[in-house]
Amino acid sequence: MMSRKYLGILLWLLMYSIAGIRCQDLPLLESMPSVRAGSPFISGNGDRNDTIGGLFNPQTMHELAPMNFSIVPGARNTLEFNVNTLSSGISTAYEVLTLLSGNICWRPRETEGQVLRVYYSFNKNILEDLSGAEAADFAEGYMEALAVRPYQVEDNQTDAYSTLYLVSLLVDTETGKPLPAAPADAEPWHYRLSVSQNDLGFQWDSRPWIEVIDTDYNSALLSTGNLGPVYDGRGRRKYDPDLYDLYLYPYEHINTFDGLSRSYCAVSGGPRLIRSTSSDYTEHPNSTLSTSSLKISKSLVEQVGQIREQFHITGLNSSTTYVAYLTMKVSAATAGMAGIIFRKTVFTTMENDACSLIFGLDFCKGVAYSVPTSSLQNKDKTIMAGAYDAIASSLYANFSLALQLIPCQDNSESRYSPLKHCDDCEQSYKSWLCAVTIPRCTTRARDHYVARERGDNRNALINNNIKPVSNYHEILPCIDMCHRMVRDCPPAFGFSCPSRSKFPHLAQHSYQSYSNTSETLNCNYIGNAEILST
């Protein structure tokens, strides 16, 4: 992904490599018909229409504002962008840098051997002769390029460099020559272009940047990576809830965007099931636990010192695979028209209602996974979450009293550890307690999962207070949490973990060891599992 932070430096170093290829021996374009901007493009979704052009002169590009175009073989689109030499943007002291980017929104089926190419130059002769122009091709539905204009030119001929000219046309992938004119009924390609002196209007990122936290039979929980600080120095939220959006597709469309996988325009305008919106943002993440309709709810959550945006998808079908795309807004001015597209994420819901997804608990804040469905709450996940939280919090009281007897406020010489503090012990114990009292549930059988009968759970509190509706498989807690608790807490507490050499049966049926190389989740860890990989 092209981050704004180092975009200028990176583009300065790579400007000749990303600017594309220099065209040689191309024919004049006088005889080629022109396809003007402003033709309507309707996306594959009936609930959304994209109006192309109309806001500006169809042949003039404006700063960062994306424009839509249609083109067929044998035709061309010509554009111009007036360079603002007074705007520093990402420019250097010697050159004015202009960024070009674009997405293919839709293309006909039979396009093998064809590629959409954008030529660009500060020389107006490009409109008639492409031999001296730079060019950039679309790949996987994405194009980016850098046009470089000197600050100072010979004889102060700045007028010759004040406008960037662009010509788009379809060419043969092997010869690089423009394609011959298409029949009158040929289906056009639809694409968008953005030109800016400050940022790439269209971007793509090879990371998914979103993690599937867990699923159950009718919902899923997904989370972005760490967003960093979202509040200013006065405690006011500076995070934009419209920054990220999620697009959900059925599995039957997993290959729909083959060849267009880097196109924000294609994904955002495709035949999706649903997408998130700003109106779906909530300050109370667990308020949607019992929602049964098809919906994507957004919220900000803080866990282990990290701020993430969370997407709760409800109203899904059981035993069904879905495809999710995360997008990111580049600018408020381009919202809905341009942005960043991340790599797709695939997830599958569970086969039955033996497990229910819960999160947003008051005491066990780190719990965000599926648990055995209770037969006592009539499948109400909100009440169910409270019941599990109450079990864990009731067992915490004695530990809390014991911790108060420890001289935590003393200097490091008199404390139980020069490296650890009571806060470390409290956090480690709480994570361990929540993991061992709130079992993680799945309907999928694996060698390292433990099959549980509905009346024979890991502790009597689950048997009596939850009464699971059916049998399930438990993903055992990571023993690493037990080891961390022993290390962080005072030796006087006498905490210890089962040894696999001395008590193999107990260790095998109580814990699993964390592994970040396993293809499937091999144990349940509450907290920042990244510290286990270092």
N, C-alpha and C positions, 0 to 999 in steps of 0.2 A: 504494500500500500504506500502511496506517495504522501507522507505526512507533511503537513504545512510547516512544521517546525524546521525541517531541514530541506524543504522543497527547493528553495533557491540555490543552496549549496550543491545539492545533488544534481539539479538540472544544469548548473554551471559546469559541473564535472562531466556530465554525460550529454551535453547538448548536441554534439555532433552525432552521437550514436543513436539517440532517440528521435532525432529530427527526421529520420526516414532515409529514403534513397534518393539520389539525384537522377532525374529522368534524362534519357538520351534518345535522340532520333525518334521523337514522337511526332505524329502528324499535326498539322494545324487543325483547329476546331471550328473553323468558320462554317462548315457544312453540317455540324451536329446540332440537332434541335435542343432547345433549352426547356428545362422543367423548373418552373418558378416555385419558390417557397410559398407556403400558405395553403397548400392543399390539405383537406381534412384527413386525419388519421384517427380511426376509432379502434380502441383496444379490444382485446378478446373478451373483456368483462362487460356485461350489459349494464353494470352499475356505475360505469365510469366512461366519460368521453374526454379525449384530449383535443383541445382546439389548437390547431397548428397555425402559427403566424397570426396576423391580424393586429397584434399589439404594436408592431414596429413595421418599418419599411421592409418588405419581404427580402430584399437583397442586401440589407445592411445588418450586420451583427452588432450587438451591444454587449458591454462588459458583463461577462459571466452568464448572461441570459441565454438559455438554450432555445434553439429553434428547430422545428420539425420540417422534414423534407421527404419527398417521394421521388423515386428515380427508376427508370427502366434502362435496359441495355441500349446503347446508342445515344442516350440523352446525357445532359450534364446540368449541374447546378452551379451557379456562380454567386459568390458572396464577397463582401468587403467589410473590413473592420478598421475603424479609425483609431490609430494608436495615440494614446495620451502620453506625450513625452514629459509632461510635468508630474506624472504619477510614478513614484518609485517602484511600487509593487514588489516584485521579486527581482527587479533589474539590478544591474551592477553599476559601477561608476563609469563603465565604458560602453555598455550595450543596453538596449531596451529589449526585455524578454517578453514574449507573448506566448501564452499556453493555448494549445488547441486540444480538444478532447471530444469524443463522440461515442454514441452507442447505436447499434442497429436494433431497432425495435421489432421488426418483423421482416422476413424475407421469404420469397417463394420456395417451394420444395426443391425444384430442379435448378440448383445453383452451383453444381459441381464445376470447378474450373473457372469460377467467377469470383472476383474480390472487389469490394468497394474501396476506392482509393481517393484520398484528398490531396490535391496539389496546393501549394501555398508559396507566395513570394511577395515581396514589396514592389516588384516590378509589374506594372499593369499589363505588360505584354503577355503575361501568363494567360490572359483571357483569349488570346489568339494562338500562342505558341507555348507549349509546356516544356520545351527542351531545357530551359534554364531553371525550372522550378524544383523545389524540394517536394517530397511526397511521403505520405504515411498511409499504410494499409490497415484496415480493420482486421483484427484477429479475435476469434471467439466473441464477436460482437462489440469489440472495444478498440478505440484508436486514441493515441495521444501523440503529440508532437510539440516541438519548441521552435518558434520563429525568432530569429535574432536580428535586431536592427541596431546598427552603430549609433551612439549618441552624436558623434561628429562624423560628417561625411565631407568629401572633397567639394570645394567651392561652395560650401554651405547649401548644398542641394537637398535640404531637408524635406522639401515637398515630395520628392521622389520616394521617400521612406516613411511618409506619414500614414499610409494606408496599406493594410495587409489584404491581399487578394487570395481568394480560395476558389478552387474548382473541384467539384466532386463528380466522379464518373465510375462506371463499372468497367473493369479491365480483365483481360485473360490472365490467369494466374501464372501461366508458363511464359508467354511472350511479353506480358506487360502492356500489350496494345489495347486500346479501347475496343469494346465489344461492338459488333455491328448492330444496326437499329433493330429493335424488337418488333414483333407484330403489334398491330393496334390494340389488340385485346390482352397484351402481356400484363401479368400481375406486377405491380411495382414493389420495390424495396422501400421500407419506411425507416428513417433514421433521424437522429438528433445530433446537432453540433453545438459546442459551446466554445467561445473564445474569451480569454481573460488575461489581464496583466498581473493577476494576483493569485489565482488558484486554478486547479483543474476542476471543471464543472462535473465531469464524470471521472470516477475512479473505481478501482477494484482491488480487493484484498484476497490473497490466497488462503488466509486463515478463515475458519468459520466464525471466530470471535463470539461464538455462543455455545453454551454447553447444555446438554440435556441433563437436568438434575435428576429427574425420575418421571415415571409415568404410572398410571393405574389403568383401570378398564375404560374410563371415559374422559381422562384429562392428562395433561402433561405440564411440566414445569421446566422452563428454560431460562438461562441467565447469561448475561454478557460477561466479558472480562472485567477486570477492575477499572473503574472509571476515574479513580483518583478523587481529589477534593471536590465536593459538590456544594459546599457552603462557603460564603465569604467570611471575612474576619469578624463580622457582626452576627454571624449565625444565620444569615439569610441564604436561602437556596439560590444558587446561581445556575443550577443544572436545568437544561431545556428538556422537558419530557417528550418533546417531538423530535429529539435528536436521532433516536433509533426507531425503526419500525420492523415488524415481522410479517412476512408473507407466508401463508400456509397453503400447500398444494397436496392433493392426493397422490399416492405413490404412482398411479398410472401416468403421471406427468413428470416422472423422474428424469426422463430423457427428452422432454419437450424443449429444453434449452441447450441441447447439444449443439455446439457451434456458436452459441450465444451466451455462454456461461458467465461472461464478464460484463454482461449488459444489464445495467440497472433498468433501462427503459423496457427491455423484453420481460424481465421478471416482474416488474411493478405493473405491467399492463397485460399479463398473461391470465389464463383461466384459473385463477386461484379460488380456493374455498373461502378464505377470509384474510383480512389484514388488520393489524392494530391501528388505532387512531389515537389522537390526543384525548378524545373524550373517554377513552378506556383507561386513563391513568387514575390510580387510586392511592390515597395516603395510607390505606389500611390493607396490606397485602392479603391477609387471610379472609377478607370480607367476601371473596369470590369462591371460597372453598366449596360451597354447596350449589354453585351455579350449574345448571344442567344444559343451558342453551349454548349453541356454537358461538364462542366469543374469545377474544384475546384481551386479557387485562394486563396493564403495565403498572409497575411499582418500583420504587427504589428500596433496596434492602442493604443493611450493613451486617457483615459477618466477618469475624476474625480480622477486623481492622480494614476491610475492603468494602468499597461501595460498588454495587452492581445494579444494573437494571434487570428486573425479573419479568418474564412473560408467562402468565398462567393461561393455558389454552383449555377450554372446557367444551363439552358437547361433542366429544369425539366418539368414534365407534371402537368397540373392543376388537382385539386381534387385528388391528389395522395399522399399516405403515404410512407415514406421512413424510413430506419433504418441507423443510423450513428454510427460508432465506432471510437473512438479516440485512437491512440497509441502514445507511447513515446519511443524515442531511449534511450537505456541504455549506449551504447558505440558506437563510430564510427566503431569499429572493428566488431560489431555484427549487424550493420544496415541492415535491411531487413531480417535478420535471427532470431533475438531475440529482445525482448523489453518488454514494459509495455502495457497491454491492460486495458482500462477503460470500465465501464458499458455502454451498448448501450443507445442511445438516439433516440427517435422516433419523427418525425414531419410530418405535412400534409400541402400541398400547398393549396392556395385558389382556389375557384371554377371558377372564371372568372377574367377578366382584369380590374375590377373596381378599384383595388388598385395596386400600384407599389412600390416596395422596393427601398428606397434611403438611402444613408449614405455617409460619407466623405465630408460633407458640409464645406465650409470655415468659415462661421459665426456661424451657429448652429451646432457646432461640435458634440454635444450630440445626434443629431437626427440620429437614425439608426432604422428605422421602415417603414412600408408601409403607403403611403399617397394616397389620391384620384388621380387616373390617369387623367392627363390633356389631354384635347382634342386638345390643341394648339401645342403640341410638337410631334405629330405623334408617341406617345409611346416611345420616346427617353428618357430613364431614366436619362441620364447624363444632358441633357438640362432641364429636369423637376426638377432635384435636384437644379440646379442653379436658376430656377424661384422661387421655394419656399424659397431658401436662401435669394434671393433679397427682397422678401416681408418682412421677419423678420428684415433684416439689415436696411431697409429703415425706419422702425418704431423705431429703436434704437437711432437715431441721437439726438432727443430732450432729451431723458434720459441722454445720454452721456454729453450733455452740462450742464444739471442740476447738474450732479454729480461733474463736475469740479468746481462748486461753493461751494462745501462742503469742509471744512478744514480737509482733510484726513491726512495730514502730521503732524498735531499738536500732542502734547502729549496726553496721555489718558485722562487727566482731562478736556481738552477742546474739545475732539472729541465728536460726537453725542452719542457714546456708548463706555464704557470702555472695552466691550467684542467683539464688532464688528468693522470691518474696511470697508472702501469703496470697497476694493476688494471683500469682502463677499457680499456686496450689489450688485455689478456689476455682479458677477457670478450668484447669485440667480435671479436677474431680467432677465438676458439673458436666463437662463433655462426656467423661466416662460414664457417669451415672445415667445420663439421658440415653446413651447408646445401649446400655445393658438393660434398661427398664422399658425402652420403647423399641421393640424389635423391628428391623427393616424387612419388609415382606416382598415377595415376588411369586409369580405363578410359573416361573421358568425354572426347570430343574438343572442343576449343575453339580459337578462332583464335590465342590467345596461348599455347597449350600446344604443346610440341614432341613430335612422334611419334618414338618411339625403337624401333629394331629390337632384338630380344633380344641380338644380338651386337655392337651399335653403340651403346654407352652414352656418358655424358658423360665418363667417364674409364676407363682401362685396368683399374683396380683392380676396378671393377664387372664388367667383362668377365671377368676372371680369377678373382676371389674370390667373386663372387655368382652369375654366370651366370643371369640372369633366365629364368624358365620360358617367357615369351612376350613379344610386343611390348606396349608400353604408351605412355601419354602422360605426359610429365614436366611438372610445374608448376615452372617455373624459379625459382631463388632471386631474392629482391628485391635489386636493385642498391643499394638504400638501405643494406643491411648492408655492402656493400663501401665505400661512401662513409663510413659510420660508422667502419669499421676504419681507413681512411686518416686520418680526422680525429683518432681517439683514440690512434694509435700514433706513435712517434718518426719524424720525416722520414728519419732515417738508414736505416730499413728499406726505403725506396724503394717502398712499396706504392702502387699506382695501379689505377684502374678503367677498363675500356674506354669510350671515348667514342663515342656514337652518331653523331657527325658525322665522326669520323676512322675509326672501325672499326665501321660499321653492322652488318655481317654477324656479327662476333664478339659485339657487344653484344646483338644480336637473338637469337642462339642460346645465349647464356650467362646472361642476366639479363632480368628484367622490372621495371618500376617499380611501386612499391606504390600502390594506389588504394583508398580506403575507400568509394568510391561505386559500385564495380563490384558487380553482382548476384552474380557468381561470384568465387571466389578467383583473383586474377590473378597472384599470385606467392607464393613460400614465404618467410616471414619468421620467424626464430627469435629470440625475445626479446619485449619489450613493444612491440607494434606501435602502441600508443596514442600513443607519443611522435612517431610519424610524422604524426599527425593534428593536432598542436598547432602 
